[in-house]
Amino acid sequence: MLDGSTVTAVYERGLARLIQHEIDHLHGLLYTSRMRPGVAPLPVEEYRQTGHAWAYE
């Protein structure tokens, strides 16, 4: 807050993912920074139409 007090908020599912994504940007992190070593990103073209919700593992 502008007065220096701390605010805690809880988010779930897609909104939580979006908020964390933006916080990562503020800290200079990219999505690939959170991936396990040796795991290649899945191209969007391959991910589309899979019938599965997006999940972090």
TORKOL-4160 file (C-alpha; in steps of 0.2 Angstrom, whole numbers, padded with zeros to 4 digits, m for minus):
57
<pt num="1" X="0000" Y="0000" Z="0000"/>
<pt num="2" X="0005" Y="0018" Z="m0002"/>
<pt num="3" X="0007" Y="0020" Z="0017"/>
<pt num="4" X="0019" Y="0005" Z="0018"/>
<pt num="5" X="0007" Y="m0007" Z="0025"/>
<pt num="6" X="0007" Y="m0025" Z="0019"/>
<pt num="7" X="m0008" Y="m0032" Z="0010"/>
<pt num="8" X="m0010" Y="m0051" Z="0007"/>
<pt num="9" X="m0021" Y="m0058" Z="m0007"/>
<pt num="10" X="m0025" Y="m0075" Z="m0012"/>
<pt num="11" X="m0029" Y="m0080" Z="m0030"/>
<pt num="12" X="m0034" Y="m0097" Z="m0037"/>
<pt num="13" X="m0032" Y="m0106" Z="m0054"/>
<pt num="14" X="m0029" Y="m0095" Z="m0070"/>
<pt num="15" X="m0029" Y="m0079" Z="m0061"/>
<pt num="16" X="m0016" Y="m0085" Z="m0049"/>
<pt num="17" X="m0006" Y="m0091" Z="m0063"/>
<pt num="18" X="m0007" Y="m0074" Z="m0072"/>
<pt num="19" X="m0003" Y="m0064" Z="m0056"/>
<pt num="20" X="0013" Y="m0075" Z="m0053"/>
<pt num="21" X="0018" Y="m0073" Z="m0072"/>
<pt num="22" X="0017" Y="m0054" Z="m0070"/>
<pt num="23" X="0027" Y="m0055" Z="m0053"/>
<pt num="24" X="0040" Y="m0065" Z="m0062"/>
<pt num="25" X="0042" Y="m0052" Z="m0075"/>
<pt num="26" X="0045" Y="m0039" Z="m0061"/>
<pt num="27" X="0059" Y="m0050" Z="m0055"/>
<pt num="28" X="0066" Y="m0053" Z="m0072"/>
<pt num="29" X="0061" Y="m0071" Z="m0073"/>
<pt num="30" X="0054" Y="m0079" Z="m0089"/>
<pt num="31" X="0042" Y="m0095" Z="m0090"/>
<pt num="32" X="0057" Y="m0105" Z="m0094"/>
<pt num="33" X="0066" Y="m0101" Z="m0078"/>
<pt num="34" X="0053" Y="m0111" Z="m0069"/>
<pt num="35" X="0055" Y="m0127" Z="m0080"/>
<pt num="36" X="0064" Y="m0142" Z="m0074"/>
<pt num="37" X="0081" Y="m0144" Z="m0082"/>
<pt num="38" X="0082" Y="m0154" Z="m0098"/>
<pt num="39" X="0063" Y="m0151" Z="m0102"/>
<pt num="40" X="0060" Y="m0142" Z="m0118"/>
<pt num="41" X="0045" Y="m0129" Z="m0119"/>
<pt num="42" X="0031" Y="m0136" Z="m0129"/>
<pt num="43" X="0027" Y="m0126" Z="m0145"/>
<pt num="44" X="0010" Y="m0118" Z="m0145"/>
<pt num="45" X="0006" Y="m0127" Z="m0161"/>
<pt num="46" X="0008" Y="m0144" Z="m0152"/>
<pt num="47" X="m0001" Y="m0139" Z="m0137"/>
<pt num="48" X="m0017" Y="m0133" Z="m0145"/>
<pt num="49" X="m0032" Y="m0144" Z="m0147"/>
<pt num="50" X="m0025" Y="m0157" Z="m0134"/>
<pt num="51" X="m0041" Y="m0157" Z="m0124"/>
<pt num="52" X="m0031" Y="m0154" Z="m0108"/>
<pt num="53" X="m0031" Y="m0139" Z="m0096"/>
<pt num="54" X="m0014" Y="m0130" Z="m0094"/>
<pt num="55" X="m0005" Y="m0137" Z="m0079"/>
<pt num="56" X="0012" Y="m0134" Z="m0071"/>
<pt num="57" X="0021" Y="m0150" Z="m0065"/>
